[in-house]
Amino acid sequence: MENNKSSTATISQNGNQSNGSSTKDSMKSSQLRELFEDGLKDIYWAEKALTKAIPKMVKKATSKKLIDALSSHLAETEDQITRLEEVFESIDKKPEAKKCEAMAGLIKEAEEIMESSEEGVMRDAGIISAGQKVEHYEIATYGTLRQFAETLGLNEAASLLEKTLKEEKAADQKLSEVAKNAINIEAAQADV
Ligand SMILES: [Fe+2]
């Protein structure tokens, strides 16, 4: 795989590459397309891994609000996998997953937190913290992929990715609310 970071990074949606020839532009565009497709494979793997990881978090959680937030995000994650398949389809590619080391690490960290914490509010707080790290990774990934799709003129892909981006942001916010309203205060009090 080619990996020319400097040229892909300078691509602008407005096309203001005054000194670039059209050949150079099309090279940049194909490199960006490659980066885009790699990113799709990566997040496709990550979402699939999450459909196995989230049920474990649900099992270990105690707070009803946390269980509800995680369960509804599990259903959403399944829809996001289908949506990613639609993105692949929109660019005439077969859905393909490539191991996402970052997500594998975040899931591993979540498992370690769950194993090492006492059941109840403390473990719930740990699950929220791990869950929010996952959401932030996804927000960063979908934000970038949507931008790449826009730059490449892949409008259908861009709007599908935007939809998922919004869901990830909402899921993150929901976890913040659970943390604020239920978990952290109780966890702090349990410590006193
Ligand atoms: Fe997701």
py3Dmol code that shows the C-alpha trace and the ligand (Angstrom):
import py3Dmol

protein = """\
ATOM      1  CA  MET A   1       0.000   0.000   0.000  1.00  0.00           C
ATOM      2  CA  GLU A   2       1.247   3.450  -0.837  1.00  0.00           C
ATOM      3  CA  ASN A   3       1.582   5.770   2.055  1.00  0.00           C
ATOM      4  CA  ASN A   4       2.204   9.349   1.110  1.00  0.00           C
ATOM      5  CA  LYS A   5       0.946  11.275   4.092  1.00  0.00           C
ATOM      6  CA  SER A   6       2.218  14.664   3.022  1.00  0.00           C
ATOM      7  CA  SER A   7       0.265  14.785  -0.218  1.00  0.00           C
ATOM      8  CA  THR A   8      -2.994  13.336   1.091  1.00  0.00           C
ATOM      9  CA  ALA A   9      -2.988  15.736   4.007  1.00  0.00           C
ATOM     10  CA  THR A  10      -2.834  18.796   1.758  1.00  0.00           C
ATOM     11  CA  ILE A  11      -5.924  17.977  -0.291  1.00  0.00           C
ATOM     12  CA  SER A  12      -8.508  20.655   0.121  1.00  0.00           C
ATOM     13  CA  GLN A  13     -12.198  20.430  -0.470  1.00  0.00           C
ATOM     14  CA  ASN A  14     -12.124  23.780  -2.228  1.00  0.00           C
ATOM     15  CA  GLY A  15      -9.600  22.542  -4.719  1.00  0.00           C
ATOM     16  CA  ASN A  16      -7.180  25.400  -4.046  1.00  0.00           C
ATOM     17  CA  GLN A  17      -4.094  23.595  -5.260  1.00  0.00           C
ATOM     18  CA  SER A  18      -2.883  26.327  -7.554  1.00  0.00           C
ATOM     19  CA  ASN A  19       0.447  24.714  -8.446  1.00  0.00           C
ATOM     20  CA  GLY A  20      -0.841  21.138  -8.804  1.00  0.00           C
ATOM     21  CA  SER A  21      -1.175  19.553 -12.244  1.00  0.00           C
ATOM     22  CA  SER A  22      -4.246  17.452 -12.949  1.00  0.00           C
ATOM     23  CA  THR A  23      -2.072  14.307 -12.874  1.00  0.00           C
ATOM     24  CA  LYS A  24      -0.859  15.225  -9.424  1.00  0.00           C
ATOM     25  CA  ASP A  25      -4.412  15.923  -8.361  1.00  0.00           C
ATOM     26  CA  SER A  26      -5.644  12.566  -9.532  1.00  0.00           C
ATOM     27  CA  MET A  27      -2.747  10.837  -7.743  1.00  0.00           C
ATOM     28  CA  LYS A  28      -3.677  12.627  -4.555  1.00  0.00           C
ATOM     29  CA  SER A  29      -7.278  11.735  -5.060  1.00  0.00           C
ATOM     30  CA  SER A  30      -6.505   8.026  -5.501  1.00  0.00           C
ATOM     31  CA  GLN A  31      -4.308   8.063  -2.393  1.00  0.00           C
ATOM     32  CA  LEU A  32      -7.079   9.729  -0.429  1.00  0.00           C
ATOM     33  CA  ARG A  33      -9.511   7.151  -1.755  1.00  0.00           C
ATOM     34  CA  GLU A  34      -7.175   4.412  -0.508  1.00  0.00           C
ATOM     35  CA  LEU A  35      -6.980   6.044   2.910  1.00  0.00           C
ATOM     36  CA  PHE A  36     -10.769   6.327   2.925  1.00  0.00           C
ATOM     37  CA  GLU A  37     -11.258   2.653   2.070  1.00  0.00           C
ATOM     38  CA  ASP A  38      -8.701   1.568   4.675  1.00  0.00           C
ATOM     39  CA  GLY A  39     -10.520   3.634   7.270  1.00  0.00           C
ATOM     40  CA  LEU A  40     -13.827   2.015   6.351  1.00  0.00           C
ATOM     41  CA  LYS A  41     -12.358  -1.482   6.760  1.00  0.00           C
ATOM     42  CA  ASP A  42     -10.910  -0.468  10.111  1.00  0.00           C
ATOM     43  CA  ILE A  43     -14.156   0.934  11.558  1.00  0.00           C
ATOM     44  CA  TYR A  44     -16.122  -1.996  10.089  1.00  0.00           C
ATOM     45  CA  TRP A  45     -13.924  -4.341  12.152  1.00  0.00           C
ATOM     46  CA  ALA A  46     -14.260  -2.064  15.181  1.00  0.00           C
ATOM     47  CA  GLU A  47     -18.072  -1.966  15.075  1.00  0.00           C
ATOM     48  CA  LYS A  48     -18.243  -5.738  14.739  1.00  0.00           C
ATOM     49  CA  ALA A  49     -15.914  -6.150  17.708  1.00  0.00           C
ATOM     50  CA  LEU A  50     -18.145  -3.801  19.700  1.00  0.00           C
ATOM     51  CA  THR A  51     -21.204  -5.972  19.116  1.00  0.00           C
ATOM     52  CA  LYS A  52     -19.329  -8.637  21.104  1.00  0.00           C
ATOM     53  CA  ALA A  53     -17.844  -6.271  23.698  1.00  0.00           C
ATOM     54  CA  ILE A  54     -20.957  -4.233  24.604  1.00  0.00           C
ATOM     55  CA  PRO A  55     -23.008  -7.247  25.831  1.00  0.00           C
ATOM     56  CA  LYS A  56     -20.150  -8.056  28.240  1.00  0.00           C
ATOM     57  CA  MET A  57     -20.312  -4.492  29.549  1.00  0.00           C
ATOM     58  CA  VAL A  58     -24.103  -4.771  29.951  1.00  0.00           C
ATOM     59  CA  LYS A  59     -23.656  -7.975  31.960  1.00  0.00           C
ATOM     60  CA  LYS A  60     -21.161  -6.346  34.298  1.00  0.00           C
ATOM     61  CA  ALA A  61     -23.059  -3.066  34.766  1.00  0.00           C
ATOM     62  CA  THR A  62     -25.353  -2.429  37.728  1.00  0.00           C
ATOM     63  CA  SER A  63     -27.038   0.941  37.111  1.00  0.00           C
ATOM     64  CA  LYS A  64     -30.265   0.576  35.160  1.00  0.00           C
ATOM     65  CA  LYS A  65     -29.570   3.818  33.298  1.00  0.00           C
ATOM     66  CA  LEU A  66     -26.166   2.543  32.237  1.00  0.00           C
ATOM     67  CA  ILE A  67     -27.594  -0.816  31.162  1.00  0.00           C
ATOM     68  CA  ASP A  68     -30.258   1.008  29.108  1.00  0.00           C
ATOM     69  CA  ALA A  69     -27.690   3.332  27.498  1.00  0.00           C
ATOM     70  CA  LEU A  70     -25.407   0.430  26.579  1.00  0.00           C
ATOM     71  CA  SER A  71     -28.253  -1.765  25.338  1.00  0.00           C
ATOM     72  CA  SER A  72     -29.653   0.917  23.078  1.00  0.00           C
ATOM     73  CA  HIS A  73     -26.166   1.615  21.733  1.00  0.00           C
ATOM     74  CA  LEU A  74     -25.753  -2.089  20.988  1.00  0.00           C
ATOM     75  CA  ALA A  75     -28.836  -1.989  18.769  1.00  0.00           C
ATOM     76  CA  GLU A  76     -27.507   1.193  17.168  1.00  0.00           C
ATOM     77  CA  THR A  77     -24.124  -0.451  16.568  1.00  0.00           C
ATOM     78  CA  GLU A  78     -25.812  -3.245  14.645  1.00  0.00           C
ATOM     79  CA  ASP A  79     -27.508  -0.634  12.454  1.00  0.00           C
ATOM     80  CA  GLN A  80     -24.168   1.116  11.994  1.00  0.00           C
ATOM     81  CA  ILE A  81     -22.658  -2.111  10.656  1.00  0.00           C
ATOM     82  CA  THR A  82     -25.469  -2.326   8.091  1.00  0.00           C
ATOM     83  CA  ARG A  83     -24.927   1.352   7.267  1.00  0.00           C
ATOM     84  CA  LEU A  84     -21.212   0.732   6.712  1.00  0.00           C
ATOM     85  CA  GLU A  85     -22.151  -2.078   4.318  1.00  0.00           C
ATOM     86  CA  GLU A  86     -24.242   0.493   2.460  1.00  0.00           C
ATOM     87  CA  VAL A  87     -21.216   2.804   2.336  1.00  0.00           C
ATOM     88  CA  PHE A  88     -19.100   0.001   0.814  1.00  0.00           C
ATOM     89  CA  GLU A  89     -21.892  -0.684  -1.655  1.00  0.00           C
ATOM     90  CA  SER A  90     -22.127   2.988  -2.589  1.00  0.00           C
ATOM     91  CA  ILE A  91     -18.479   2.893  -3.721  1.00  0.00           C
ATOM     92  CA  ASP A  92     -18.838  -0.503  -5.416  1.00  0.00           C
ATOM     93  CA  LYS A  93     -16.755  -2.360  -2.867  1.00  0.00           C
ATOM     94  CA  LYS A  94     -17.466  -5.532  -0.949  1.00  0.00           C
ATOM     95  CA  PRO A  95     -17.572  -4.969   2.820  1.00  0.00           C
ATOM     96  CA  GLU A  96     -14.213  -5.935   4.259  1.00  0.00           C
ATOM     97  CA  ALA A  97     -12.950  -5.816   7.839  1.00  0.00           C
ATOM     98  CA  LYS A  98      -9.368  -5.118   8.846  1.00  0.00           C
ATOM     99  CA  LYS A  99      -8.310  -5.436  12.462  1.00  0.00           C
ATOM    100  CA  CYS A 100      -8.374  -2.069  14.199  1.00  0.00           C
ATOM    101  CA  GLU A 101      -5.572  -2.200  16.759  1.00  0.00           C
ATOM    102  CA  ALA A 102      -6.810   0.953  18.487  1.00  0.00           C
ATOM    103  CA  MET A 103     -10.286  -0.453  19.109  1.00  0.00           C
ATOM    104  CA  ALA A 104      -8.830  -3.826  20.125  1.00  0.00           C
ATOM    105  CA  GLY A 105      -6.772  -1.949  22.731  1.00  0.00           C
ATOM    106  CA  LEU A 106      -9.747   0.059  24.003  1.00  0.00           C
ATOM    107  CA  ILE A 107     -11.822  -3.113  24.362  1.00  0.00           C
ATOM    108  CA  LYS A 108      -8.973  -4.857  26.171  1.00  0.00           C
ATOM    109  CA  GLU A 109      -8.690  -1.914  28.529  1.00  0.00           C
ATOM    110  CA  ALA A 110     -12.441  -2.065  29.211  1.00  0.00           C
ATOM    111  CA  GLU A 111     -12.158  -5.759  30.059  1.00  0.00           C
ATOM    112  CA  GLU A 112      -9.276  -5.096  32.430  1.00  0.00           C
ATOM    113  CA  ILE A 113     -11.225  -2.320  34.168  1.00  0.00           C
ATOM    114  CA  MET A 114     -14.232  -4.607  34.596  1.00  0.00           C
ATOM    115  CA  GLU A 115     -12.116  -7.417  36.010  1.00  0.00           C
ATOM    116  CA  SER A 116     -10.220  -5.273  38.447  1.00  0.00           C
ATOM    117  CA  SER A 117     -13.119  -3.235  39.850  1.00  0.00           C
ATOM    118  CA  GLU A 118     -15.619  -4.112  42.480  1.00  0.00           C
ATOM    119  CA  GLU A 119     -19.142  -4.762  41.209  1.00  0.00           C
ATOM    120  CA  GLY A 120     -21.499  -1.818  41.596  1.00  0.00           C
ATOM    121  CA  VAL A 121     -20.999   1.917  41.266  1.00  0.00           C
ATOM    122  CA  MET A 122     -17.211   1.764  40.936  1.00  0.00           C
ATOM    123  CA  ARG A 123     -17.329  -0.778  38.133  1.00  0.00           C
ATOM    124  CA  ASP A 124     -20.104   1.232  36.479  1.00  0.00           C
ATOM    125  CA  ALA A 125     -17.909   4.335  36.591  1.00  0.00           C
ATOM    126  CA  GLY A 126     -15.109   2.313  34.960  1.00  0.00           C
ATOM    127  CA  ILE A 127     -17.455   1.029  32.261  1.00  0.00           C
ATOM    128  CA  ILE A 128     -18.596   4.584  31.484  1.00  0.00           C
ATOM    129  CA  SER A 129     -15.028   5.791  31.229  1.00  0.00           C
ATOM    130  CA  ALA A 130     -14.103   2.927  28.890  1.00  0.00           C
ATOM    131  CA  GLY A 131     -17.299   3.429  26.878  1.00  0.00           C
ATOM    132  CA  GLN A 132     -16.602   7.114  26.387  1.00  0.00           C
ATOM    133  CA  LYS A 133     -13.083   6.403  25.138  1.00  0.00           C
ATOM    134  CA  VAL A 134     -14.639   4.080  22.565  1.00  0.00           C
ATOM    135  CA  GLU A 135     -17.163   6.750  21.542  1.00  0.00           C
ATOM    136  CA  HIS A 136     -14.471   9.394  21.163  1.00  0.00           C
ATOM    137  CA  TYR A 137     -12.426   7.108  18.944  1.00  0.00           C
ATOM    138  CA  GLU A 138     -15.503   6.495  16.808  1.00  0.00           C
ATOM    139  CA  ILE A 139     -16.391  10.194  16.657  1.00  0.00           C
ATOM    140  CA  ALA A 140     -12.856  10.991  15.436  1.00  0.00           C
ATOM    141  CA  THR A 141     -12.973   8.187  12.868  1.00  0.00           C
ATOM    142  CA  TYR A 142     -16.422   8.943  11.454  1.00  0.00           C
ATOM    143  CA  GLY A 143     -15.667  12.679  11.387  1.00  0.00           C
ATOM    144  CA  THR A 144     -12.547  12.061   9.303  1.00  0.00           C
ATOM    145  CA  LEU A 145     -14.198   9.522   7.013  1.00  0.00           C
ATOM    146  CA  ARG A 146     -17.155  11.826   6.363  1.00  0.00           C
ATOM    147  CA  GLN A 147     -14.739  14.619   5.458  1.00  0.00           C
ATOM    148  CA  PHE A 148     -12.757  12.325   3.144  1.00  0.00           C
ATOM    149  CA  ALA A 149     -16.003  11.226   1.471  1.00  0.00           C
ATOM    150  CA  GLU A 150     -17.031  14.859   0.946  1.00  0.00           C
ATOM    151  CA  THR A 151     -13.623  15.742  -0.489  1.00  0.00           C
ATOM    152  CA  LEU A 152     -13.821  12.782  -2.846  1.00  0.00           C
ATOM    153  CA  GLY A 153     -17.319  13.780  -3.945  1.00  0.00           C
ATOM    154  CA  LEU A 154     -18.833  10.587  -2.521  1.00  0.00           C
ATOM    155  CA  ASN A 155     -22.042  12.220  -1.400  1.00  0.00           C
ATOM    156  CA  GLU A 156     -24.038   9.132  -0.504  1.00  0.00           C
ATOM    157  CA  ALA A 157     -21.171   7.777   1.608  1.00  0.00           C
ATOM    158  CA  ALA A 158     -20.744  11.187   3.260  1.00  0.00           C
ATOM    159  CA  SER A 159     -24.365  11.403   4.311  1.00  0.00           C
ATOM    160  CA  LEU A 160     -24.412   7.807   5.653  1.00  0.00           C
ATOM    161  CA  LEU A 161     -21.263   8.494   7.664  1.00  0.00           C
ATOM    162  CA  GLU A 162     -22.727  11.759   8.958  1.00  0.00           C
ATOM    163  CA  LYS A 163     -25.742   9.845  10.275  1.00  0.00           C
ATOM    164  CA  THR A 164     -23.536   7.473  12.261  1.00  0.00           C
ATOM    165  CA  LEU A 165     -21.365  10.363  13.475  1.00  0.00           C
ATOM    166  CA  LYS A 166     -24.458  11.973  14.992  1.00  0.00           C
ATOM    167  CA  GLU A 167     -25.418   8.716  16.715  1.00  0.00           C
ATOM    168  CA  GLU A 168     -21.940   8.336  18.201  1.00  0.00           C
ATOM    169  CA  LYS A 169     -22.050  11.893  19.535  1.00  0.00           C
ATOM    170  CA  ALA A 170     -25.469  11.250  21.079  1.00  0.00           C
ATOM    171  CA  ALA A 171     -24.244   7.985  22.653  1.00  0.00           C
ATOM    172  CA  ASP A 172     -21.284   9.810  24.159  1.00  0.00           C
ATOM    173  CA  GLN A 173     -23.567  12.491  25.562  1.00  0.00           C
ATOM    174  CA  LYS A 174     -25.881   9.872  27.040  1.00  0.00           C
ATOM    175  CA  LEU A 175     -22.942   8.250  28.850  1.00  0.00           C
ATOM    176  CA  SER A 176     -21.908  11.684  30.164  1.00  0.00           C
ATOM    177  CA  GLU A 177     -25.399  12.176  31.541  1.00  0.00           C
ATOM    178  CA  VAL A 178     -25.436   8.754  33.199  1.00  0.00           C
ATOM    179  CA  ALA A 179     -22.086   9.575  34.784  1.00  0.00           C
ATOM    180  CA  LYS A 180     -23.242  12.985  35.957  1.00  0.00           C
ATOM    181  CA  ASN A 181     -26.640  11.948  37.280  1.00  0.00           C
ATOM    182  CA  ALA A 182     -26.122   8.583  38.831  1.00  0.00           C
ATOM    183  CA  ILE A 183     -22.745   7.024  38.931  1.00  0.00           C
ATOM    184  CA  ASN A 184     -20.092   9.465  39.985  1.00  0.00           C
ATOM    185  CA  ILE A 185     -21.865  10.917  43.004  1.00  0.00           C
ATOM    186  CA  GLU A 186     -22.698   7.486  44.357  1.00  0.00           C
ATOM    187  CA  ALA A 187     -19.207   6.223  43.657  1.00  0.00           C
ATOM    188  CA  ALA A 188     -17.691   9.160  45.514  1.00  0.00           C
ATOM    189  CA  GLN A 189     -20.050   8.689  48.440  1.00  0.00           C
ATOM    190  CA  ALA A 190     -19.373   4.978  48.603  1.00  0.00           C
ATOM    191  CA  ASP A 191     -15.718   5.860  49.067  1.00  0.00           C
ATOM    192  CA  VAL A 192     -16.251   8.077  52.120  1.00  0.00           C
TER     193      VAL A 192
END
"""
ligand_1 = """\
1
LIG
Fe -20.436 2.806 16.533
"""
view = py3Dmol.view(width=600, height=400)
view.addModel(protein, "pdb")
view.setStyle({"model": 0}, {"cartoon": {"style": "trace"}})
view.addModel(ligand_1, "xyz")
view.setStyle({"model": 1}, {"stick": {}})
view.zoomTo()
view.show()
